[in-house]
C-alpha cells in the first residue's frame, strides 16, 4: 500500500510539473519518445495555456513547485545548491524559487503556541499579533512580553505550520521511493547517489523543523561574532521557545534591500556592502560556521548601522581543511600565486596525486588571469569558484557539497553587496580577511601554540607509556603461549578448513600461507 501511495503522489507531482511546461531534466538528457510526443502535443496549452507569451522556465518551475506545497519548495531550494547533480541551468532556474506561502490562521497559531509552551497565550504574551511573514515551514508573528517593571518588550515568535512534520514525512517517503527506483532501474544514475541526496535533504529538513536547533545556531553565531563590529544577531528568549516555537528579540531595522531608506537614515551604502562581504568570509574562515540563507529578506540595518541577520534555519559548516582551502585559494588568486593554489588542492586531497601540480596550476591561471584584468564591478569570487569546480572535473576533483553551499551563499552575498555598491571590489574586500586568517593559523603566534600543543601531546604519550608497556607484555605472553602450545582449533573448525582446502587450488593455498605469515609478522611487531 505504501508503494501504491508513493506512486500516486509522485504521479500527481509529475503531472503538475509536466503541465506547467517546465523542464526538470538537465539539457544533456534526452526525453523518452513518448514524453517528447506528449510535450509537442500539449506545448501550446502548457506554455501559458494559450494566453499571451509563455513565461520563462524558472517562473514555470517555481510556480509548479510552490503549488505542490512546502516539501517541494524545500526540494527545489535544496537542488538549487547541487548543480553537480541537476546541471547549472536548472540550478539557476531553481535559485529563483521563493519560500513564501499564504499564512495559516491566527487561531491555529495561538493553539500551536499554547501546546508547545504548555500555557495560555495570554499568560505567555501581553500581545500576540497577526503573522508578518509566512514560509513553507513556519510563519512569524510580532508579539510583546510584559517585563517585571511593567514595560513591554517586543519579540518575534516563529511558529511551525500545523501538521508540517506529517506532510514532510509523506513526501520524503515518496522521494526515497523514487530514489530507490532510479538506482535500481537506471544504472548510470547511481553515480549521482540519489538515495544519499534525499537522505541529506531529510536530515536538513529535520533540523530546520526543530526550532531549538535554530535557537542554538543563533546562540553559537552570537558567541562567535560578539566582538565583530557592525554585525549582530537577535537574542533568543529561551523561556518562550520550544521545538515548535521560537521567540526572538524583535528587530526594528531597515531592510538592506531598501537603498533609499538606508540613504535617508544616513547609512554609508559602500561601507555596508564591504562589511557584509567581509562578515560572511570571516564567519566562514574564522569560525567555520556561516549563515547559508543571506538573501535580502533576512538582512536588516539597525539605527546604529549594524547589519542584523535573521532566520538561521539553514547554516553551513566548514572543517579546518575546507577553511584553509578557502583562505589560501582566495589569497593565492589575489596574489596570482597559481602554483600555491594548485598545491592547496592537492594537499586537501581534492585533486588526486596522479595528476600534475604544474599542469593544474596552468589550468588555474587560465581561470584567474581573464578575471584579474576586469573592472572591479565585474569580478566575482562566486563565479570564480563555480568555474573552478567546473574545470576541475578534468582533473577528477570530487564534488564537495559543503563548498557548493559556500559558493551558492557567496553568490547571494555578492549580489546583495553589489546592490549596495555596484563598484565593490571583491579582491580588495576579501584580502584582509584571508590574510588575517592565514596569519592567525601560520604566523609566529600560531606556531608557538602548535608547539605547546605538541609538547602536551608528548606529555600525554609519556604518561601512557606504562599502559603501552603492559599491553606489549600481555601480547608477548600470548605469543609465547602460542609458540609453546600451538594453535588449538575445535573439531568443527578443523573440518571446515579441510573442506575449504580441498576445494581450493594451489594458488589459494599459497594465499593462506601468505596470510599466516602476515599474522606472524604482526605478532613479532607487537613484541619488538
C-alpha positions in Angstrom: 0.0 0.0 0.0 2.9 2.4 0.8 4.3 1.8 -2.7 1.0 2.5 -4.3 0.6 5.7 -2.3 4.1 6.8 -3.3 3.4 6.2 -6.9 0.1 8.2 -6.8 1.8 11.1 -5.0 4.7 11.1 -7.5 2.4 10.8 -10.5 0.4 13.8 -9.2 3.6 15.9 -8.8 4.9 14.8 -12.2 1.6 15.8 -13.8 1.6 19.2 -12.2 5.2 19.9 -13.2 4.8 18.5 -16.8 1.6 20.5 -17.3 3.4 23.7 -16.2 5.7 23.3 -19.2 8.8 23.5 -17.0 11.8 21.3 -17.9 13.1 19.4 -14.9 15.9 17.3 -16.6 19.4 18.6 -17.4 19.7 19.8 -21.0 22.1 16.9 -21.9 19.5 14.3 -21.0 17.1 13.5 -23.9 13.4 12.8 -23.1 12.0 9.3 -24.0 10.0 9.4 -27.3 6.6 9.1 -25.6 7.3 12.2 -23.4 8.6 14.1 -26.4 5.4 13.4 -28.3 3.3 14.4 -25.2 5.4 17.6 -25.0 4.8 18.6 -28.6 1.1 17.9 -28.4 0.5 19.9 -25.3 3.1 22.6 -25.7 0.6 25.4 -26.6 -1.6 24.5 -23.6 1.2 24.2 -21.1 3.2 27.2 -22.1 0.9 29.9 -20.7 -2.2 27.8 -21.7 -2.6 29.8 -24.9 -2.8 33.2 -23.2 0.0 35.6 -24.2 3.7 34.8 -24.3 5.0 31.8 -22.4 6.9 32.6 -19.2 10.5 31.5 -18.7 11.3 28.0 -17.4 12.3 29.4 -14.0 9.0 31.0 -13.4 7.0 28.0 -14.6 9.1 25.6 -12.4 8.8 27.9 -9.3 5.1 28.2 -9.7 4.7 24.4 -10.1 6.8 23.6 -7.1 5.1 26.2 -5.0 1.6 24.8 -5.9 2.8 21.3 -4.8 3.5 22.5 -1.2 6.2 23.0 1.4 8.2 19.9 0.8 8.6 20.5 -2.9 9.7 24.1 -2.3 12.4 22.8 0.0 13.3 20.1 -2.5 13.7 22.8 -5.2 15.8 25.1 -2.9 18.0 22.1 -1.9 18.6 21.1 -5.5 19.5 24.7 -6.4 22.6 24.1 -4.4 23.5 20.9 -6.2 24.3 21.9 -9.8 26.7 18.9 -9.8 23.5 16.8 -9.9 21.0 18.7 -12.0 23.2 20.9 -14.1 23.9 24.7 -13.9 21.0 25.8 -16.0 18.4 24.0 -14.0 20.1 25.0 -10.7 19.9 28.6 -11.8 16.2 28.3 -12.5 15.6 26.8 -9.1 17.6 29.6 -7.4 14.7 32.0 -8.2 12.3 29.8 -6.1 10.9 32.0 -3.3 10.0 30.3 0.0 6.7 32.1 0.5 3.2 30.7 1.2 -0.1 32.1 2.5 -0.1 32.2 6.3 -2.2 29.8 8.3 -4.9 31.2 10.6 -4.4 33.2 13.8 -6.4 30.6 15.7 -4.1 27.8 14.6 -1.1 29.8 15.5 -2.3 30.6 19.0 -3.2 27.0 19.6 0.2 25.8 18.4 2.0 28.2 20.8 -0.1 27.2 23.7 0.5 23.5 23.1 4.3 24.0 22.6 4.8 26.1 25.7 2.1 24.5 27.8 0.4 27.7 28.9 -2.5 30.0 27.8 -1.2 32.5 25.3 -2.5 35.4 27.5 -0.1 34.3 30.2 2.8 33.9 27.8 2.4 37.2 25.9 0.8 40.6 26.6 0.2 40.9 22.9 0.2 38.4 20.0 -0.3 40.0 16.6 -1.1 38.5 13.2 1.6 37.0 11.0 4.1 39.3 9.4 5.9 36.7 7.2 5.0 33.1 6.1 7.2 30.5 4.6 7.0 26.8 3.8 7.8 25.5 7.2 6.9 28.3 9.6 5.5 31.8 10.0 6.4 34.8 12.2 4.2 36.9 14.5 5.0 40.1 16.2 4.3 39.8 20.0 5.1 41.6 23.2 6.1 40.3 26.7 5.4 42.1 29.9 8.6 42.9 31.8 8.9 42.8 35.6 8.8 46.6 35.7 5.6 46.7 33.8 7.0 47.7 30.4 6.5 45.8 27.1 9.3 44.1 25.2 8.7 43.4 21.5 9.5 39.9 20.3 9.2 37.8 17.1 7.5 34.5 17.5 8.2 31.8 14.9 5.7 29.0 14.8 5.8 25.8 12.7 2.9 25.1 10.3 0.3 22.7 11.7 0.9 19.1 10.7 4.0 20.1 8.7 6.0 17.1 10.1 3.4 14.6 8.8 3.3 16.3 5.4 7.1 16.2 5.0 7.2 12.6 6.2 4.8 11.5 3.4 6.6 13.4 0.7 10.1 12.3 1.8 8.8 8.7 1.7 7.9 9.4 -1.9 11.3 10.9 -2.6 13.1 7.9 -1.1 10.9 5.5 -3.1 11.7 7.4 -6.3 15.5 7.4 -5.5 15.5 3.7 -4.8 13.7 3.0 -8.1 16.1 5.2 -10.0 19.2 3.4 -8.5 17.6 0.1 -9.2 16.4 0.7 -12.8 18.8 3.2 -14.2 22.4 2.2 -13.5 24.0 5.4 -15.0 22.2 7.5 -12.3 23.8 5.6 -9.4 27.0 7.7 -9.6 24.8 10.7 -8.6 23.7 8.8 -5.4 20.0 9.8 -5.4 19.3 8.0 -2.1 22.1 9.8 -0.4 20.9 13.1 -1.9 17.4 12.5 -0.5 18.9 11.5 2.9 20.8 14.7 3.1 17.6 16.7 2.3 15.7 14.7 5.0 18.4 15.5 7.6 18.4 19.2 6.7 14.6 19.4 6.9 14.6 17.6 10.3 17.0 20.1 11.7 15.0 23.0 10.3 11.7 21.7 11.8 13.3 21.7 15.3 13.3 25.3 16.2 15.5 24.6 19.2 18.3 23.9 16.6 17.8 27.3 15.1 17.9 28.9 18.5 21.2 27.0 19.2 22.6 28.3 15.8 21.7 31.8 16.8 23.4 31.4 20.2 26.5 30.0 18.6 26.7 32.7 16.0 26.2 35.4 18.7 29.0 33.9 20.7 31.3 33.7 17.6 30.6 37.3 16.5 30.3 39.1 19.8 33.5 41.1 19.1 32.6 41.8 15.4 32.0 45.5 14.8 28.9 46.3 12.7 27.2 42.9 12.9 24.9 41.2 15.3 22.1 38.6 15.6 18.8 38.7 17.6 18.8 37.4 21.1 17.0 34.2 21.9 14.3 34.1 24.5 14.8 30.6 25.7 11.9 30.7 28.2 9.4 31.2 25.4 11.0 28.7 23.0 10.5 25.0 22.3 10.7 22.5 19.4 7.8 24.1 17.5 8.0 27.7 18.7 11.0 30.1 18.7 10.9 33.5 20.4 13.5 36.1 19.5 14.2 39.8 20.0 12.2 41.9 17.6 14.4 43.7 15.1 13.4 47.3 14.3 15.7 47.8 11.3 15.7 48.9 7.7 15.6 46.1 5.1 19.0 46.0 3.5 17.3 46.0 0.1 15.7 49.4 0.7 18.6 51.6 -0.5 16.6 54.8 -0.5 15.6 54.3 3.2 19.2 53.5 4.1 20.5 56.6 2.5 17.7 58.7 4.2 18.9 57.4 7.5 22.5 58.4 6.8 24.0 54.9 6.3 27.1 54.5 4.1 26.0 52.0 1.4 29.6 51.4 0.2 30.7 50.6 3.7 27.7 48.3 4.3 28.5 46.3 1.1 32.1 45.8 2.0 31.2 44.9 5.6 28.6 42.3 4.6 31.1 40.5 2.3 33.8 40.6 5.0 31.5 39.4 7.7 30.4 36.4 5.6 34.0 35.5 4.8 35.1 36.0 8.4 32.4 33.6 9.6 33.2 31.0 7.0 37.0 31.1 7.5 37.5 32.1 11.2 34.5 30.2 12.6 33.7 27.5 10.0 30.1 28.4 10.6 28.1 30.7 8.4 24.5 31.8 7.6 23.7 30.0 4.4 20.5 31.9 3.6 21.6 35.5 3.4 19.1 36.8 0.9 18.0 40.5 1.3 14.8 39.5 3.2 16.9 38.1 6.0 19.2 41.2 6.4 18.4 44.5 8.2 20.4 47.5 9.3 19.6 48.9 12.7 19.8 52.5 13.9 23.5 52.1 14.9 24.4 51.0 11.4 24.9 47.3 12.3 23.9 44.6 9.9 21.4 42.2 11.6 20.8 38.8 10.2 17.7 36.7 10.9 16.3 33.3 10.0 19.0 30.8 11.0 17.2 27.7 9.8 19.9 26.9 7.1 23.5 27.0 8.3 26.8 26.0 6.7 29.8 24.4 8.3 33.4 24.1 7.1 36.1 21.9 8.6 39.6 23.2 9.1 40.7 21.6 5.8 37.9 23.5 3.9 38.6 26.7 5.8 42.3 26.6 4.9 41.5 25.7 1.4 39.2 28.7 1.0 41.6 31.2 2.6 44.7 30.0 0.7 42.8 29.7 -2.5 41.4 33.3 -2.3 44.8 34.7 -1.2 46.6 32.7 -4.0 44.3 34.1 -6.6 44.5 37.7 -5.2 48.4 37.5 -5.4 48.3 35.4 -8.6 50.2 32.7 -7.0 48.6 29.9 -9.0 51.3 27.3 -8.0 50.3 27.7 -4.4 46.6 27.4 -5.2 47.3 24.2 -7.1 49.3 22.8 -4.2 46.4 23.6 -1.8 44.1 21.5 -3.9 46.5 18.5 -3.7 47.2 19.0 0.0 43.5 19.0 0.7 43.0 15.8 -1.3 40.6 17.4 -3.7 42.7 16.5 -6.7 44.3 13.0 -6.9 48.1 12.8 -6.7 48.3 11.1 -10.1 47.8 14.5 -11.8 50.5 17.1 -12.3 50.7 20.1 -10.0 52.2 22.4 -12.6 49.6 21.3 -15.2 46.8 22.1 -12.7 48.5 25.4 -11.9 48.4 26.2 -15.6 44.6 25.4 -15.7 44.1 27.7 -12.7 46.0 30.5 -14.5 43.6 30.1 -17.4 40.7 30.7 -15.0 42.3 33.5 -13.0 44.0 35.7 -15.5 40.9 36.7 -17.5 39.2 37.7 -14.3 42.0 39.7 -12.8 42.2 42.3 -15.5 38.5 43.1 -15.5 37.0 46.2 -13.8 36.2 45.8 -10.1 32.4 45.7 -10.8 32.9 42.6 -13.0 35.0 40.5 -10.6 33.0 37.7 -8.8 34.6 35.3 -6.4 31.5 33.1 -6.6 31.8 32.8 -10.4 35.5 32.0 -9.9 34.6 29.2 -7.5 32.0 28.0 -10.0 34.4 27.9 -12.9 37.0 26.2 -10.7 34.6 23.4 -9.7 33.6 23.0 -13.3 37.1 22.9 -14.7 38.5 20.5 -12.1 36.2 17.8 -13.4 39.0 17.3 -16.0 41.3 16.6 -13.0 38.9 14.2 -11.3 38.1 16.6 -8.5 35.4 15.1 -6.3 32.2 17.1 -5.6 32.3 18.8 -2.2 28.8 19.6 -1.1 29.9 21.9 1.7 31.9 24.0 -0.8 29.0 24.1 -3.2 26.8 25.5 -0.4 29.5 28.1 0.3 29.6 29.1 -3.4 25.8 29.4 -3.6 25.7 31.6 -0.5 28.6 33.7 -1.8 26.6 34.3 -5.0 23.7 35.7 -2.9 26.0 37.8 -0.6 27.9 39.2 -3.6 24.5 40.1 -5.2 23.5 42.0 -2.0 26.8 43.7 -1.7 26.8 44.8 -5.3 23.2 46.2 -4.9 24.7 48.4 -2.2 27.9 49.3 -4.1 28.0 48.4 -7.8 31.7 49.1 -7.9 32.5 46.8 -4.9 36.0 45.3 -5.4 35.7 41.7 -4.1 39.5 41.2 -4.0 40.2 44.3 -2.0 37.4 43.4 0.4 38.5 39.8 0.8 42.2 40.3 1.0 42.5 41.5 4.7 40.1 38.7 5.9 42.0 36.0 4.1 45.4 37.4 5.2 44.4 37.8 8.8 43.1 34.2 9.0 46.3 32.9 7.4 48.5 34.9 9.9 46.4 33.5 12.8 47.0 30.0 11.5 50.6 30.1 10.2 52.1 33.1 12.0 54.6 33.1 14.9 51.8 33.0 17.5 50.2 30.1 15.8 53.5 28.2 15.6 54.0 28.8 19.3 50.6 27.4 20.1 51.2 24.4 17.8 54.5 23.8 19.7 52.7 24.0 23.0 50.0 21.5 21.8 52.8 19.2 20.5 54.5 19.3 23.9 51.2 18.4 25.5 50.8 15.5 23.2 54.3 14.3 24.0 53.4 14.6 27.7 50.3 12.5 27.2 52.3 9.9 25.3 54.9 9.7 28.1 52.1 9.3 30.6 50.7 6.4 28.6 54.0 4.5 28.3 53.3 2.3 31.4 50.0 1.3 29.8 51.5 0.6 26.4 54.3 -1.5 28.1 51.6 -3.5 29.9 49.8 -4.2 26.6 53.1 -5.2 25.0 53.8 -7.6 27.8 50.4 -9.2 27.5 50.9 -9.6 23.8 54.3 -11.2 24.3 52.8 -13.7 26.8 50.1 -14.6 24.4 52.5 -15.1 21.6 54.8 -17.2 23.8 51.9 -19.5 24.7 51.1 -19.8 21.0 54.7 -20.9 20.2 54.8 -23.4 23.1 51.4 -24.9 23.0 50.5 -24.4 19.3 47.2 -23.1 17.8 44.2 -25.1 19.1 41.1 -25.4 16.9 37.9 -27.2 17.7 36.7 -30.2 15.5 34.2 -28.2 13.5 36.8 -25.6 12.6 39.2 -28.3 11.5 36.6 -30.0 9.3 35.6 -26.7 7.7 39.2 -25.8 7.0 39.8 -29.3 5.5 36.7 -29.0 3.3 37.7 -25.5 2.2 41.3 -26.5 1.4 40.1 -29.5 -0.7 38.1 -27.1 -2.9 40.8 -24.6 -3.4 43.6 -24.8 -6.0 47.2 -24.4 -5.4 47.1 -20.6 -5.6 44.5 -20.4 -2.9 46.8 -22.5 -0.6 49.6 -20.1 -1.3 47.3 -17.2 -0.3 46.5 -19.0 3.1 50.2 -19.3 3.8 50.8 -15.6 2.9 48.0 -14.6 5.4 49.6 -16.8 8.1 53.0 -15.2 7.6 51.4 -11.8 7.8 49.8 -12.7 11.1 53.1 -13.9 12.4 54.8 -10.7 11.3 52.1 -8.7 13.1 52.8 -10.7 16.3 56.5 -10.1 16.0 55.9 -6.4 15.5 54.0 -6.3 18.8 56.9 -7.9 20.5 59.6 -5.7 19.1 
